[in-house]
Amino acid sequence: MSLESEVDLPGGAVLPGALPEALRAELVAFRRDLHMHPELGNQEFRTTAAIKERLERAGLRPRVLSSGTGVICDIGTDDEAGTDSAMLAMRADIDGLPIPDMKAGCPYRSTVPDRAHACGHDVHTTVVLGAGLVLAELHRQGLLPRPVRLIFQPAEEVLPGGAADAIEDGALDGIGRIIAVHCDPRVDAGKIGLRQGAITSACDRLEIALEGPGGHTARPHLTTDLVTAAARVVTDVPALVGRRVDSRSGLAVTWGRVESGHAPNVIPQHAELSGTVRCLDLETWRQAPDIVVAAIDEVANVHRAKSEINYVRGVPPVVNEAGATELLRDAMIARRGVEAVEGTEQSLGGEDFSWYLERVPGAMARLGVRTPGERTVRDLHQGDFDVDEHAITVGVELFTAAALLDALR
C-alpha cells in the first residue's frame, strides 16, 4: 500500500484499541519511574519486576527469562503459554546506559549515578506494555482475532545483544512476524519513520594490543616505536579497509580509545586501541572480520609491532521485510492518516533486533519523539536526552492497530 492510500477496514468499521486517557496517564507515570531507575544490561531486575507485576495485575501470565531479567508474555492463547497459530510479536528493550543523566531540574531525572535511559528504552518498554494492556482488554471483549506475544528483552546495549539469549529462551517459538519501534529525536512526536530493507547498520567491536621492545626516545631506531605504530594503525587501517570493499557497503572503522606510554622520553612496550566496525551491507559485514584483521596485521608488521586482535562480533543490520513494513505503515495510516508516516534513512547505529529478523520476518519503525516545532535535537546516547511523551500514545496505538490488521492478511 502506498503512502497516499487509506486503509479500508471490513464494513467500514472503526479500528478498536485507542488508548484510554486513564491508561495514557498511567503509562506516562510508568515510563517516568523507569527513567528514574535505569539498570544496565542483564541487571534489569527492578524493571523486570515492574513489568511482570503490571501484566499480572491485568490477568496475564508473564514469564521471566531464564537469565533472571526480561519478560515474555502471550495474549490471546487458551492457557497464556503457547499456541499453534503464528503469532505477531512486539519487542521492547529494557536496559539503560552507563552515562550520567544531565537533565537539570527534571522531576524524573535518573536517581542512579552514572546511569541513564538515554536511548529511549524506557519508552520502548512502556509502549509494548501499554499495547499489551490494551490488547488484553480487547481479548476479554472477544475483539482480538489472533494471539500476540510481548517480548521485553534485556541487554540490547551489550554486544552481541540480549536478543540471542531471548531467542534461545524461546522468544520466537510460534512467531510468524515481529515488530518494534526505536525512538528517533529527528522525527516529530505523532509520526513514524519507515524504510523497507536495511534501516540500521551492522556494528562490531574491535580491541587491539600492540607489543614491542621499547626504549629511549633518543634512539627510536633501536626500538619498536609503538606510539608511531599505534598512530599508523589509527590512520591507515580505516583507509585500507575503505579500499578493499565496495564503497557503497559503508564499511568503516572508527576508534574510541588509544592508550600508550607514561613518560615523554620513554618509548613504551605496549599500546592499546579499541573502536567499532560499522557496515551498511549484510554481505560485506560477513566478510568484515577477515578484511579488518588483515589490514591491522599489515600496518603493524610494517612497524615491527606484534598485534593481538580481539574482533568481537556484534549485530548485523536490521533489514525490514516488505510485508512487516507495510503492516506498520497501514497501522499508522489507520490511526493517524497518511501524513503521520515519513521515509527515513539507514542509520549507522547498531540494533540487536536484527537477530530476530535472521529467524522471522519483521520490521522496526522510527518512533518520533521530538516535540513539534522544537529546534533543539536531543540526540541518542547523550546525557540530556528526553522525549515528548505523546510518543507513548502513538506507539501503543501503532502496535494495537498492527495486531488487529495482521489478522486480516
C-alpha positions as CSV (number, residue, x, y, z in Angstrom):
1,M,0.0,0.0,0.0
2,S,1.4,3.4,-1.0
3,L,1.7,6.3,1.5
4,E,-1.1,8.1,-0.4
5,S,-3.6,5.2,0.3
6,E,-6.1,4.9,3.1
7,V,-6.7,1.6,5.0
8,D,-10.0,0.1,4.2
9,L,-11.4,-2.0,7.1
10,P,-14.1,-4.6,6.6
11,G,-17.5,-3.0,6.5
12,G,-16.0,0.4,7.2
13,A,-15.5,-0.5,10.8
14,V,-13.6,1.7,13.2
15,L,-10.4,0.1,14.4
16,P,-10.6,-0.6,18.1
17,G,-7.8,-0.3,20.5
18,A,-7.4,3.5,21.0
19,L,-5.6,4.4,24.3
20,P,-7.9,5.4,27.1
21,E,-7.0,8.6,28.9
22,A,-6.6,6.9,32.3
23,L,-4.2,4.3,30.9
24,R,-2.3,7.0,29.0
25,A,-1.6,8.8,32.3
26,E,-0.6,5.6,33.9
27,L,1.8,4.8,31.2
28,V,3.5,8.2,31.3
29,A,4.0,7.6,35.1
30,F,5.3,4.1,34.4
31,R,7.8,5.5,31.9
32,R,9.0,8.2,34.3
33,D,9.5,5.6,37.0
34,L,11.7,3.5,34.7
35,H,13.5,6.7,33.7
36,M,14.4,7.4,37.3
37,H,15.7,3.9,37.9
38,P,17.7,2.8,34.9
39,E,19.5,-0.5,35.0
40,L,22.3,-1.8,32.8
41,G,22.2,-4.9,30.6
42,N,21.5,-8.2,32.4
43,Q,20.9,-6.2,35.7
44,E,17.3,-5.1,35.0
45,F,15.8,-6.8,38.0
46,R,13.7,-3.9,39.2
47,T,12.5,-3.2,35.6
48,T,11.6,-6.8,35.1
49,A,9.7,-7.0,38.3
50,A,7.7,-3.8,37.5
51,I,6.7,-5.2,34.0
52,K,5.8,-8.6,35.4
53,E,3.7,-7.1,38.2
54,R,1.7,-4.9,35.9
55,L,1.0,-7.7,33.4
56,E,-0.1,-10.0,36.2
57,R,-2.4,-7.3,37.5
58,A,-4.1,-7.3,34.1
59,G,-4.8,-11.0,34.4
60,L,-1.9,-12.2,32.2
61,R,0.8,-14.8,32.9
62,P,4.2,-13.3,32.1
63,R,7.3,-15.5,32.2
64,V,10.7,-14.1,33.3
65,L,13.6,-15.3,31.1
66,S,15.9,-17.9,32.5
67,S,18.6,-15.3,32.9
68,G,16.6,-13.6,35.6
69,T,15.8,-10.4,33.6
70,G,13.4,-9.8,30.7
71,V,9.8,-11.0,30.3
72,I,7.8,-12.9,27.7
73,C,4.0,-12.7,27.8
74,D,1.4,-14.2,25.4
75,I,-2.0,-12.7,25.0
76,G,-5.0,-14.5,23.4
77,T,-3.9,-18.1,23.8
78,D,-6.0,-20.6,25.7
79,D,-3.5,-21.1,28.5
80,E,-1.4,-17.9,28.0
81,A,1.6,-20.2,27.5
82,G,1.6,-21.1,23.8
83,T,-0.3,-21.6,20.6
84,D,-0.1,-23.4,17.3
85,S,-1.0,-20.2,15.4
86,A,1.7,-18.0,14.0
87,M,1.7,-15.0,16.4
88,L,2.7,-11.4,16.0
89,A,5.5,-10.5,18.4
90,M,6.2,-7.0,19.8
91,R,9.6,-6.4,21.1
92,A,11.0,-3.9,23.6
93,D,14.5,-3.5,25.0
94,I,14.6,-2.6,28.7
95,D,18.2,-1.7,29.6
96,G,19.8,1.7,30.3
97,L,23.2,3.2,29.5
98,P,26.3,3.8,31.7
99,I,26.2,7.6,31.3
100,P,25.1,10.4,33.8
101,D,21.7,12.0,33.4
102,M,22.3,15.7,32.7
103,K,18.7,17.0,32.7
104,A,19.0,19.6,35.4
105,G,15.6,20.3,37.1
106,C,13.8,17.4,35.5
107,P,11.5,15.8,38.1
108,Y,12.0,12.3,36.7
109,R,15.8,12.6,36.2
110,S,17.7,9.4,36.9
111,T,18.3,8.7,40.6
112,V,21.1,6.3,39.9
113,P,24.6,7.9,39.5
114,D,26.2,7.5,36.0
115,R,23.1,5.6,34.7
116,A,20.5,7.0,32.3
117,H,17.8,5.9,29.9
118,A,19.4,8.0,27.2
119,C,18.4,5.8,24.2
120,G,14.6,5.6,24.9
121,H,14.4,2.1,26.0
122,D,12.1,3.2,28.8
123,V,9.7,4.5,26.1
124,H,10.0,1.2,24.1
125,T,9.2,-0.8,27.2
126,T,6.2,1.4,28.1
127,V,4.8,1.2,24.5
128,V,4.9,-2.6,24.4
129,L,3.4,-2.8,27.9
130,G,0.7,-0.3,27.0
131,A,-0.1,-2.2,23.8
132,G,-0.3,-5.5,25.8
133,L,-2.7,-4.0,28.3
134,V,-5.0,-2.7,25.6
135,L,-4.8,-6.0,23.6
136,A,-5.6,-7.9,26.8
137,E,-8.8,-5.9,27.2
138,L,-9.7,-6.5,23.6
139,H,-9.2,-10.2,24.1
140,R,-11.5,-10.2,27.1
141,Q,-14.1,-8.5,24.8
142,G,-13.6,-11.1,22.1
143,L,-12.1,-8.5,19.7
144,L,-8.5,-9.8,19.4
145,P,-8.5,-12.1,16.3
146,R,-5.1,-13.6,16.7
147,P,-2.7,-14.2,19.7
148,V,0.1,-11.7,20.3
149,R,3.4,-12.1,22.2
150,L,5.1,-9.3,24.2
151,I,8.9,-9.6,24.4
152,F,10.7,-7.4,26.9
153,Q,14.3,-8.1,26.1
154,P,17.4,-7.3,28.4
155,A,20.9,-6.2,27.4
156,E,20.4,-4.6,24.0
157,E,23.3,-2.3,24.7
158,V,25.7,-5.2,25.4
159,L,27.3,-6.7,22.3
160,P,26.2,-9.1,20.8
161,G,23.0,-8.1,22.5
162,G,20.4,-9.9,24.6
163,A,18.3,-10.8,21.6
164,A,20.3,-14.0,21.1
165,D,19.6,-15.1,24.7
166,A,15.9,-14.3,24.4
167,I,15.7,-16.3,21.2
168,E,17.4,-19.3,22.9
169,D,14.9,-18.9,25.7
170,G,12.0,-19.5,23.2
171,A,11.0,-15.9,22.4
172,L,10.4,-16.7,18.7
173,D,8.7,-20.1,19.2
174,G,5.4,-19.9,17.4
175,I,6.1,-16.4,16.0
176,G,5.2,-15.6,12.4
177,R,6.2,-11.9,12.4
178,I,7.9,-9.4,14.8
179,I,7.7,-5.6,15.1
180,A,9.5,-3.0,17.1
181,V,10.0,0.8,17.4
182,H,13.1,2.8,18.2
183,C,12.9,6.4,19.4
184,D,14.1,9.0,16.9
185,P,14.7,12.6,18.0
186,R,14.8,13.8,14.4
187,V,11.1,12.8,13.9
188,D,8.2,14.7,15.4
189,A,6.0,13.0,18.0
190,G,2.9,11.9,16.3
191,K,4.8,10.4,13.3
192,I,6.9,7.4,12.5
193,G,9.7,6.9,10.0
194,L,9.7,3.8,7.9
195,R,12.1,2.2,5.5
196,Q,12.0,-1.1,3.6
197,G,15.3,-3.0,3.7
198,A,18.2,-2.1,5.9
199,I,17.3,0.6,8.4
200,T,20.3,0.2,10.7
201,S,24.0,-0.8,10.2
202,A,26.0,-3.8,11.4
203,C,28.2,-3.0,14.4
204,D,31.1,-4.9,15.8
205,R,33.7,-4.1,18.5
206,L,37.4,-4.1,17.9
207,E,40.1,-4.4,20.6
208,I,43.9,-4.3,19.7
209,A,47.0,-4.8,21.8
210,L,50.4,-3.8,20.2
211,E,53.6,-5.1,21.7
212,G,57.3,-4.5,21.0
213,P,60.6,-3.6,22.7
214,G,60.6,-0.1,24.0
215,G,63.5,2.2,24.8
216,H,64.7,5.8,25.0
217,T,63.1,8.4,22.7
218,A,66.7,9.4,21.7
219,R,67.1,6.0,20.0
220,P,63.8,5.1,18.3
221,H,65.8,3.1,15.7
222,L,66.7,0.6,18.3
223,T,63.0,0.0,19.4
224,T,59.6,-0.8,18.1
225,D,58.2,2.7,18.1
226,L,54.8,1.7,19.4
227,V,53.3,5.2,19.6
228,T,54.0,5.7,15.9
229,A,52.8,2.2,15.2
230,A,49.5,2.8,17.0
231,A,49.1,6.2,15.2
232,R,49.6,4.5,11.8
233,V,47.0,1.8,12.8
234,V,44.6,4.6,13.7
235,T,45.0,6.4,10.4
236,D,46.0,3.7,7.9
237,V,43.6,0.9,8.8
238,P,40.4,2.8,8.0
239,A,41.9,3.9,4.7
240,L,43.0,0.4,3.7
241,V,39.6,-1.1,4.7
242,G,37.8,1.5,2.7
243,R,39.7,0.5,-0.5
244,R,39.1,-3.3,-0.1
245,V,35.3,-3.3,-0.3
246,D,32.7,-1.6,-2.4
247,S,32.4,1.9,-1.0
248,R,28.6,1.6,-1.1
249,S,28.8,-1.0,1.6
250,G,29.8,1.7,4.1
251,L,32.4,-0.4,5.9
252,A,34.0,1.9,8.4
253,V,36.5,1.6,11.3
254,T,36.2,4.3,13.9
255,W,38.4,4.5,17.1
256,G,37.1,5.4,20.5
257,R,40.2,4.8,22.6
258,V,44.0,4.9,22.1
259,E,46.3,4.4,25.1
260,S,50.1,4.1,25.3
261,G,53.0,5.2,27.4
262,H,53.6,7.0,30.7
263,A,56.6,9.3,30.2
264,P,57.6,11.8,27.4
265,N,61.1,10.4,26.9
266,V,60.3,6.7,27.1
267,I,59.1,4.6,24.1
268,P,56.5,2.2,25.6
269,Q,56.4,-1.5,25.1
270,H,52.6,-1.7,25.0
271,A,49.8,0.1,23.3
272,E,46.0,-0.5,23.2
273,L,43.3,0.6,20.8
274,S,39.6,0.0,20.7
275,G,36.8,1.1,18.4
276,T,33.9,-0.1,16.3
277,V,33.4,-1.5,12.9
278,R,30.2,-0.5,11.2
279,C,28.8,-1.6,7.9
280,L,25.6,-0.9,5.8
281,D,25.7,-4.1,3.8
282,L,24.9,-7.6,5.2
283,E,27.2,-9.5,2.9
284,T,30.2,-7.2,3.5
285,W,29.6,-7.4,7.2
286,R,30.1,-11.2,7.0
287,Q,33.5,-10.6,5.3
288,A,34.5,-7.7,7.6
289,P,36.5,-9.6,10.3
290,D,38.9,-11.0,7.7
291,I,39.3,-7.7,5.9
292,V,39.8,-5.6,9.1
293,V,42.2,-8.1,10.8
294,A,44.3,-8.4,7.6
295,A,44.7,-4.6,7.4
296,I,45.7,-4.3,11.1
297,D,48.3,-7.0,10.7
298,E,49.8,-5.4,7.6
299,V,50.2,-2.0,9.2
300,A,51.6,-3.4,12.5
301,N,54.1,-5.6,10.6
302,V,55.4,-2.6,8.7
303,H,56.3,-1.0,12.1
304,R,57.6,-4.3,13.6
305,A,54.9,-4.4,16.2
306,K,53.3,-7.6,17.3
307,S,49.5,-7.3,17.2
308,E,46.9,-9.2,19.3
309,I,43.4,-8.6,17.9
310,N,40.1,-9.3,19.6
311,Y,37.3,-8.9,17.0
312,V,34.0,-9.1,18.8
313,R,31.1,-9.9,16.6
314,G,28.2,-7.5,17.3
315,V,25.0,-7.3,15.3
316,P,24.1,-7.4,11.6
317,P,21.9,-4.7,10.1
318,V,18.2,-4.6,10.8
319,V,16.7,-5.4,7.5
320,N,13.0,-4.6,7.4
321,E,10.9,-7.1,5.5
322,A,8.4,-5.7,3.0
323,G,5.3,-7.2,4.4
324,A,6.0,-6.2,8.0
325,T,7.0,-2.7,6.9
326,E,3.6,-2.4,5.1
327,L,1.9,-3.7,8.2
328,L,3.4,-0.8,10.3
329,R,2.6,1.7,7.5
330,D,-1.0,0.6,7.3
331,A,-1.4,0.6,11.1
332,M,-0.1,4.1,11.4
333,I,-2.3,5.3,8.5
334,A,-5.3,3.7,10.0
335,R,-4.7,5.5,13.3
336,R,-3.4,8.9,12.2
337,G,-3.5,9.3,8.5
338,V,-1.1,9.3,5.6
339,E,0.8,12.4,6.9
340,A,1.9,10.5,10.0
341,V,4.3,8.3,8.0
342,E,7.5,9.5,6.5
343,G,10.5,7.9,4.9
344,T,13.7,7.5,6.9
345,E,17.4,7.0,6.0
346,Q,19.5,4.0,7.0
347,S,21.2,4.7,10.3
348,L,24.8,3.9,11.2
349,G,23.7,2.8,14.6
350,G,23.5,-0.9,15.6
351,E,20.5,-2.7,17.0
352,D,20.2,-6.3,18.1
353,F,16.6,-6.5,16.9
354,S,18.4,-7.7,13.7
355,W,18.9,-11.1,15.3
356,Y,15.2,-11.7,15.4
357,L,15.0,-10.8,11.7
358,E,17.5,-13.5,10.9
359,R,14.8,-16.0,12.0
360,V,11.4,-14.5,11.2
361,P,10.2,-11.6,9.0
362,G,9.7,-8.3,10.8
363,A,10.3,-4.6,10.8
364,M,11.3,-1.7,13.0
365,A,9.8,1.8,12.8
366,R,11.4,5.1,13.9
367,L,9.1,6.5,16.6
368,G,9.1,10.3,16.6
369,V,9.9,11.8,20.0
370,R,10.7,15.4,19.1
371,T,8.2,18.0,20.2
372,P,6.8,19.6,17.0
373,G,8.4,22.9,16.4
374,E,11.3,22.3,18.7
375,R,14.6,23.2,17.1
376,T,17.0,21.6,19.6
377,V,17.7,17.9,18.8
378,R,18.5,15.9,21.9
379,D,20.5,13.1,20.4
380,L,20.5,9.5,21.5
381,H,23.2,8.4,24.0
382,Q,23.6,11.9,25.3
383,G,23.0,12.8,29.0
384,D,20.3,15.4,28.2
385,F,18.2,13.0,26.1
386,D,14.4,13.2,26.7
387,V,11.2,12.7,24.7
388,D,7.9,14.2,24.0
389,E,5.7,11.7,25.9
390,H,2.9,11.9,23.4
391,A,5.1,9.4,21.6
392,I,3.9,6.7,24.1
393,T,0.3,7.1,23.0
394,V,1.4,7.0,19.3
395,G,3.5,3.8,19.8
396,V,0.7,2.0,21.7
397,E,-1.9,2.8,19.1
398,L,0.5,1.8,16.3
399,F,1.1,-1.6,17.9
400,T,-2.5,-2.3,18.7
401,A,-3.5,-1.4,15.1
402,A,-0.8,-3.6,13.8
403,A,-2.0,-6.6,15.9
404,L,-5.6,-6.2,14.5
405,L,-4.6,-5.6,10.9
406,D,-2.1,-8.5,10.9
407,A,-5.0,-10.9,11.3
408,L,-6.5,-9.6,8.1
409,R,-3.5,-10.5,6.0
